[in-house]
Amino acid sequence: MFLFRQIVLQIENSRMLNMHNGLINYELWANEYEEQMHTLNRKIETLKKERKICTAVCAELELNKRITSLYNMYLECKHTAQMMRNRAKEREAA
């Protein structure tokens, strides 16, 4: 949960800097979400490696919960980045 809050705060703080003349820079937002997506993916891969060497059943279950939670966050970042890219393209076309 702490990692999620940290990611949200980083993105929210960056959003304040990504406005130009009152217009939102969707391309920069998309880049930020993709950066967070890659950070989450690295963490997931690390946990998967830990899970392979885990011997205690309860620890393996806990790792599975964490991996699932992080994967959900990863997907949310991925979809949000794509949405931001689409909005940037719409703005360019307008």
N, CA and C of each residue as an Amber inpcrd file, in Angstrom:
protein
   282
   0.8270000  -1.1870000   0.0000000   0.0000000   0.0000000   0.0000000
   0.8740000   1.2540000   0.0000000   1.9810000   1.1930000   0.7070000
   2.8740000   2.3500000   0.7570000   3.4130000   2.6820000  -0.6310000
   3.7990000   1.6470000  -1.3900000   4.3360000   1.8550000  -2.7230000
   3.2950000   2.5260000  -3.6120000   2.0540000   2.0930000  -3.5260000
   0.9830000   2.6850000  -4.3160000   0.8020000   4.1620000  -3.9800000
   0.7790000   4.4780000  -2.6920000   0.6230000   5.8740000  -2.2660000
   1.7960000   6.7140000  -2.7750000   2.9930000   6.1530000  -2.7110000
   4.1760000   6.8580000  -3.1800000   4.0800000   7.1310000  -4.6790000
   3.6270000   6.1560000  -5.4500000   3.4840000   6.3210000  -6.8920000
   2.4600000   7.3990000  -7.2040000   1.3290000   7.3540000  -6.5190000
   0.2740000   8.3460000  -6.7550000   0.7790000   9.7450000  -6.4290000
   1.4910000   9.8940000  -5.3260000   2.0120000  11.2130000  -4.9640000
   3.0340000  11.7200000  -5.9770000   3.8880000  10.8280000  -6.4760000
   4.8620000  11.2350000  -7.4850000   4.1590000  11.7290000  -8.7340000
   3.1460000  11.0050000  -9.1580000   2.4150000  11.3870000 -10.3640000
   1.6530000  12.6820000 -10.1280000   0.9930000  12.8110000  -8.9900000
   0.2330000  14.0250000  -8.6960000   1.1460000  15.2460000  -8.6280000
   2.3040000  15.0990000  -8.0010000   3.2410000  16.2230000  -7.9270000
   3.7510000  16.6010000  -9.3120000   3.9980000  15.6150000 -10.1360000
   4.4840000  15.8930000 -11.4780000   3.4110000  16.5490000 -12.3310000
   2.1690000  16.2010000 -12.0980000   1.0770000  16.7760000 -12.8740000
   1.0370000  18.2920000 -12.7280000   1.3210000  18.7640000 -11.5470000
   1.3000000  20.1960000 -11.3190000   2.3500000  20.8950000 -12.1910000
   3.4330000  20.1790000 -12.4850000   4.5030000  20.7570000 -13.2980000
   4.2670000  20.5640000 -14.7920000   3.3350000  19.7000000 -15.1380000
   3.1230000  19.3570000 -16.5380000   2.0140000  20.1360000 -17.2050000
   1.6720000  21.2650000 -16.6560000   0.6610000  22.1020000 -17.2860000
   1.3680000  23.2790000 -17.9400000   0.9460000  23.6030000 -19.1330000
   1.5360000  24.7100000 -19.8720000   0.4010000  25.6080000 -20.3310000
   0.4090000  26.8240000 -19.8610000  -0.6520000  27.7770000 -20.1870000
  -2.0380000  27.2360000 -19.8280000  -2.1130000  26.5130000 -18.7370000
  -3.3900000  25.9810000 -18.2820000  -3.8320000  24.7240000 -19.0060000
  -3.0390000  24.2440000 -19.9570000  -3.3690000  23.0320000 -20.6940000
  -2.5540000  21.8590000 -20.1650000  -3.1870000  20.7370000 -20.0770000
  -2.5290000  19.5430000 -19.5630000  -1.6750000  18.9340000 -20.6740000
  -0.4550000  18.5510000 -20.3330000   0.4220000  17.8720000 -21.2780000
   0.2380000  16.3640000 -21.0990000  -0.6700000  15.8050000 -21.8790000
  -1.0070000  14.3850000 -21.7460000   0.1590000  13.4750000 -22.1080000
   0.9900000  13.9130000 -23.0180000   2.1360000  13.0960000 -23.4210000
   3.1020000  12.9040000 -22.2480000   3.3570000  13.9700000 -21.5030000
   4.2290000  13.8520000 -20.3320000   3.5970000  12.9670000 -19.2630000
   2.2960000  13.1080000 -19.0850000   1.6040000  12.2430000 -18.1190000
   1.7350000  10.7840000 -18.5160000   1.5550000  10.5140000 -19.7990000
   1.6750000   9.1340000 -20.2840000   3.0730000   8.5950000 -19.9910000
   4.0810000   9.4210000 -20.2120000   5.4600000   8.9980000 -19.9310000
   5.6580000   8.6840000 -18.4510000   5.0710000   9.4950000 -17.5920000
   5.1970000   9.2570000 -16.1490000   4.5290000   7.9500000 -15.7450000
   3.3430000   7.7080000 -16.2800000   2.6540000   6.4590000 -15.9570000
   3.4380000   5.2560000 -16.4800000   4.0320000   5.3820000 -17.6580000
   4.8390000   4.2840000 -18.1880000   6.0910000   4.0560000 -17.3490000
   6.6770000   5.1230000 -16.8540000   7.8430000   4.9920000 -15.9750000
   7.4580000   4.2200000 -14.7090000   6.3230000   4.5650000 -14.1300000
   5.8520000   3.8600000 -12.9390000   5.5070000   2.4050000 -13.2720000
   4.9670000   2.1990000 -14.4560000   4.6390000   0.8540000 -14.9050000
   5.9040000  -0.0120000 -14.9480000   6.9890000   0.5340000 -15.4700000
   8.2480000  -0.2110000 -15.5400000   8.8360000  -0.4550000 -14.1490000
   8.6910000   0.5140000 -13.2560000   9.1540000   0.3370000 -11.8750000
   8.3950000  -0.8070000 -11.2190000   7.0950000  -0.8200000 -11.4010000
   6.2700000  -1.8940000 -10.8320000   6.6590000  -3.2430000 -11.4290000
   6.9030000  -3.2720000 -12.7240000   7.2570000  -4.5220000 -13.3760000
   8.5770000  -5.0770000 -12.8240000   9.5430000  -4.2000000 -12.5840000
  10.8170000  -4.6570000 -11.9950000  10.5900000  -5.2390000 -10.5970000
   9.7370000  -4.5890000  -9.8110000   9.4370000  -5.0860000  -8.4690000
   8.7370000  -6.4430000  -8.5390000   7.8120000  -6.5880000  -9.4750000
   7.1030000  -7.8580000  -9.6490000   8.0880000  -8.9660000  -9.9970000
   9.0010000  -8.6930000 -10.9140000   9.9930000  -9.7060000 -11.3030000
  10.8750000 -10.1020000 -10.1200000  11.2350000  -9.1400000  -9.2970000
  12.0300000  -9.4330000  -8.1010000  11.2570000 -10.3530000  -7.1540000
   9.9790000 -10.0530000  -6.9500000   9.1590000 -10.8800000  -6.0610000
   8.9570000 -12.2780000  -6.6270000   8.8390000 -12.3980000  -7.9270000
   8.6910000 -13.7180000  -8.5440000   9.9430000 -14.5650000  -8.3220000
  11.1090000 -13.9220000  -8.3820000  12.3520000 -14.6450000  -8.1080000
  12.3940000 -15.0960000  -6.6540000  11.9520000 -14.2150000  -5.7500000
  11.8850000 -14.5800000  -4.3280000  10.9600000 -15.7600000  -4.1200000
   9.8330000 -15.7480000  -4.8330000   8.8360000 -16.8020000  -4.6810000
   9.3980000 -18.1550000  -5.0950000  10.2650000 -18.1650000  -6.1020000
  10.8470000 -19.4260000  -6.5760000  11.7120000 -20.0980000  -5.5210000
  12.3610000 -19.2900000  -4.6830000  13.2480000 -19.8640000  -3.6720000
  12.5840000 -19.9510000  -2.2980000  11.3440000 -19.5450000  -2.2170000
  10.6170000 -19.5310000  -0.9520000  10.2960000 -20.9620000  -0.5170000
  10.4970000 -21.2380000   0.7610000  10.2320000 -22.5860000   1.2660000
   8.9850000 -22.6390000   2.1570000   8.6480000 -21.5570000   2.8030000
   7.4890000 -21.5360000   3.6910000   6.2190000 -21.2330000   2.8860000
   5.1850000 -22.0190000   3.1340000   3.9250000 -21.8530000   2.4150000
   3.3010000 -20.4950000   2.7050000   3.3180000 -20.0810000   3.9750000
   2.7080000 -18.7990000   4.3250000   3.4460000 -17.6320000   3.6600000
   4.7620000 -17.7300000   3.5460000   5.5360000 -16.6740000   2.8920000
   5.2310000 -16.6490000   1.3930000   5.0540000 -17.8200000   0.8030000
   4.7300000 -17.8930000  -0.6210000   3.3490000 -17.2840000  -0.8900000
   2.4020000 -17.5460000  -0.0110000   1.0700000 -16.9600000  -0.1570000
   1.1230000 -15.4340000  -0.0480000   1.9240000 -14.9460000   0.8700000
   2.0790000 -13.4980000   1.0390000   2.7190000 -12.8850000  -0.2060000
   3.7200000 -13.5430000  -0.7510000   4.3490000 -13.0540000  -1.9740000
   3.3540000 -13.0300000  -3.1350000   2.5180000 -14.0660000  -3.2170000
   1.5030000 -14.1030000  -4.2710000   0.5300000 -12.9350000  -4.1480000
   0.1480000 -12.6020000  -2.9200000  -0.7480000 -11.4580000  -2.6970000
  -0.0860000 -10.1630000  -3.1500000   1.1730000 -10.0010000  -2.7850000
   1.8980000  -8.7800000  -3.1620000   2.0690000  -8.6780000  -4.6730000
   2.3990000  -9.8030000  -5.2970000   2.5640000  -9.8190000  -6.7510000
   1.2450000  -9.4510000  -7.4300000   0.1470000 -10.0250000  -6.9680000
  -1.1640000  -9.7280000  -7.5450000  -1.5160000  -8.2630000  -7.3820000
  -1.2700000  -7.7270000  -6.2130000  -1.5650000  -6.3140000  -5.9550000
  -0.7290000  -5.4060000  -6.8520000   0.5580000  -5.6900000  -6.9440000
   1.4370000  -4.8840000  -7.7910000   1.0770000  -5.0230000  -9.2670000
   0.6560000  -6.2110000  -9.6580000   0.2670000  -6.4200000 -11.0530000
  -0.9820000  -5.6070000 -11.3880000  -1.9190000  -5.5370000 -10.4540000
  -3.1040000  -4.7030000 -10.6700000  -2.7160000  -3.2350000 -10.8290000
  -1.7710000  -2.7820000 -10.0280000  -1.2830000  -1.4110000 -10.1440000
  -0.5830000  -1.2090000 -11.4850000   0.1850000  -2.2020000 -11.8960000
   0.8710000  -2.1640000 -13.1900000  -0.1390000  -1.9900000 -14.3260000
  -1.1980000  -2.7950000 -14.2950000  -2.2200000  -2.7020000 -15.3410000
  -2.9110000  -1.3470000 -15.3330000  -3.1590000  -0.8220000 -14.1540000
  -3.7960000   0.5000000 -14.0450000  -2.8980000   1.5730000 -14.6670000
  -1.6130000   1.5180000 -14.3900000  -0.6680000   2.4700000 -14.9980000
  -0.6240000   2.3000000 -16.5060000  -0.6290000   1.0600000 -16.9630000
  -0.5710000   0.7820000 -18.3950000  -1.7930000   1.3570000 -19.1100000
  -2.9720000   1.1040000 -18.5740000  -4.2000000   1.5930000 -19.2030000
  -4.2930000   3.1190000 -19.1350000  -3.8740000   3.6920000 -18.0230000
  -3.9120000   5.1450000 -17.8830000  -2.9340000   5.8050000 -18.8550000
  -1.7480000   5.2240000 -19.0080000  -0.7720000   5.7630000 -19.9630000
  -1.3410000   5.7420000 -21.3730000  -1.9970000   4.6420000 -21.7320000
  -2.5880000   4.5490000 -23.0630000  -3.6960000   5.5860000 -23.2470000
  -4.4930000   5.7780000 -22.2170000  -5.5570000   6.7780000 -22.2770000
  -4.9660000   8.1730000 -22.4640000  -3.8860000   8.4760000 -21.7460000
  -3.2380000   9.7770000 -21.8720000  -2.6540000   9.9640000 -23.2660000
  -2.0680000   8.9100000 -23.8310000  -1.5340000   8.9900000 -25.1930000
  -2.6600000   9.2680000 -26.1940000  -3.7900000   8.6000000 -26.0090000
  -4.9300000   8.8310000 -26.8970000  -5.4320000  10.2670000 -26.7920000
  -5.4650000  10.7960000 -25.5840000  -5.8900000  12.1890000 -25.4160000
  -4.9080000  13.1520000 -26.0660000  -3.6170000  12.8360000 -25.9620000
  -2.6120000  13.6970000 -26.6050000  -2.8030000  13.6770000 -28.1200000
  -3.0890000  12.5110000 -28.6940000  -3.3230000  12.4150000 -30.1330000
  -4.5790000  13.1780000 -30.5320000  -5.6320000  13.0850000 -29.7030000
  -6.8720000  13.8200000 -29.9860000  -6.6180000  15.3210000 -29.9750000
  -5.8210000  15.7690000 -29.0340000  -5.5300000  17.2030000 -28.9390000
  -4.7270000  17.6650000 -30.1530000  -3.7770000  16.8310000 -30.6030000
  -2.9880000  17.1880000 -31.7820000  -3.8720000  17.2720000 -33.0240000
  -4.8380000  16.3600000 -33.1090000  -5.7090000  16.3130000 -34.2750000
  -6.6900000  17.4900000 -34.3130000  -6.9830000  18.0370000 -33.1240000
  -7.9760000  19.1180000 -33.0580000  -7.4310000  20.4380000 -33.5170000
